[in-house]
Amino acid sequence: MKTIYDIQQFLKKFGTIIYVGDRVADLELMETEIQELYNSQLIETKDYQSAIFLLRQEIVRETEKRAKNK
């Protein structure tokens, strides 16, 4: 997985579509869902690690963007 879109497509395979209209909230929900899948041993460690890394990186980017716009 290299993009947030890849993570969204990955989650779709498990029947999960996340959209609440708030980018950071969406990313946080995706992170929670990935953690649940990993804890349930439904995804591999490498998929878990790459998804969590990307999501957290994007959360920081979006949070910084919001802070600049205030």
Buried (B, 14 or more C-beta within 10 A) or exposed (E): BEEBEEBBEBBEEBEBEBEEEEBBEBBBBBBEBBBEBBEEEEBEEEBBEBBBEBBEEBBEEBEEEEEEEE
